[in-house]
Each structure stands twice: as C-alpha cells, then as structure tokens.
Amino acid sequence: MNLTISGHHLDVTPALREYVLSKLDRVTRHFDQVVDISVLLTVEKLKEKERRQKAEVTLHVKGKDIFVEQSHEDLYAAIDQLMDKLDRQVCRHKDKLQDHHHPGAKRLDTDLV
C-alpha cells in the first residue's frame, strides 16, 4: 500500500502525520485491498476570520477510486469528519463486492416413468 500525505499552504508536522495514520487504520481494518492512498491537507486563506482547513483523500482500491473531501475551521475536526465519510464509503463498496445472493436449491432430476 502506497501512502502519500502532503500539505498545501501547510507544513505537515509529525504529529499531524501520526494523527492521519491513526485514523486511516480504521479504514484499512475494514477493507484490506487498498492499493494507494493520497491525503492532501490544505489551508484556504480567504479572509483572516474565515480560515478554512480542508482535508482530501483519494483511495485507490481494486476496481475503483474513492474520493472524499471535508472542510472545517479546525484541521483535526476536518480529518475526523473525513475519515467518517471515507469509512462509510469503503464499507458501502465492500458491501457491493460481497455476493449476498444465496444459491438456489439444485433441481433433482427424477425420471417419472
């Protein structure tokens, strides 16, 4: 599994990197067929009052790319909400992959003569 954590207008500190890794453990625990994870943390400087922290994740699993983004005033809260969304989407994808149909009873070939 390849993991990329990068920041835009932001230095990714070791504490922030460790926080993202601890949150990603929950997702990889549910679904172990993850090929690539790309995390982008950004700070949008609109006005001094309205500083928005944004977190984005692109998760590449076998057969599908899952993209999730979340904005909040606090970056840690944005990461928490992002991982909740990502966990729901990964569980939904895993549920679609599983075959929930039970095989029907085989017909008995009886010769009625």
N, C-alpha and C positions, 0 to 999 in steps of 0.2 A: 504494500500500500504506500503510495507516494503522498506526502503531506506537505503543503505549501502554506505558510502563514505570512502574509505581507500587510504592510500598512501604507496608507495614502494620506499624506499630511500628518503622519503619526509615526513615532518610533515604537516598534513592538518590543516591549520590555520582557525580560524573562518571566516576570510574574503574570503578565498578560498571556504569554505563550503557554505557560503552565495551566492557566485557567481554561483556555480554549481546549487544550489537550484533555483536561479532566472532564470537560463537558462532552467532548467527542467520544469518550469511552462508552457513554451510554448508547450512542448511535451504533458504534461498531459492535457492541454487545448484542443488539437486536439483529443485526444483519452483518455477516462476516464476509460477504462477497464484494467488498468495496475495493475498487481499483485505484482511484485517485481522489484526493480531497484538496480543494483550493479555498483558503479562507482569506478574505480581504476586509480589513478594518479601516474605516475612513472617518475623518473629521471634516464636516462641511462647515465652513465659516461663513454663514450667511450674514448675520448681524452678531454683535457681541452678546446680546441677550439670547438669541436663538441659535446657539451652537448645537448642531445635531450630530450625534455619533451614529454611525451606520456600520453594520456587520453583514457580510455576504458570504455565502458558502455555495460552492459548486461541487457536488458529489457525483462522481462517475462510477456507476455500478454496471454490472454486465447487462448490456442492452438498453441502458437509459442514463440520461444525465438529469440530476435533480438540482434545481437552483432555488435558493431561499435567501431573502434579504429582510432585514429588520432595522428600523431606526428608533432611537430613543435619546433622551438627554444624557443618560449615563451609559457608557460603553458596556459595562458589566451587565446591566439590565438588558441591553440590546442583545448581548450574547446569550443570556438566559432565554429570552423570548425566541431567538433564532433557533436555538437547539431544541426547544419545544416543538416549533414548526417542523424542523428537519426530522425529528423523531417521528412525528405523526406521518409525514410523507414517506419515510423509509418503511414504517410499519404497513402503510397502505400498499406500497409497492411490493413488499414481501408477501402480503396477503393475496395480491393479484397473481403472484407467481405460483403460489401453492394451489394444487388441484383439490378443490373441495367436493368434487363430484364422486359419489360412491359408484363403483362398478355395479351394473345391474346383474341380477341373477342369471346365470347361463341357462339357456334353454335346454331342457332334457329332450333328446331325440328318442322318442318312443315310437316304435312301429306298432300301430294298431291294425292288426290284420285279423 
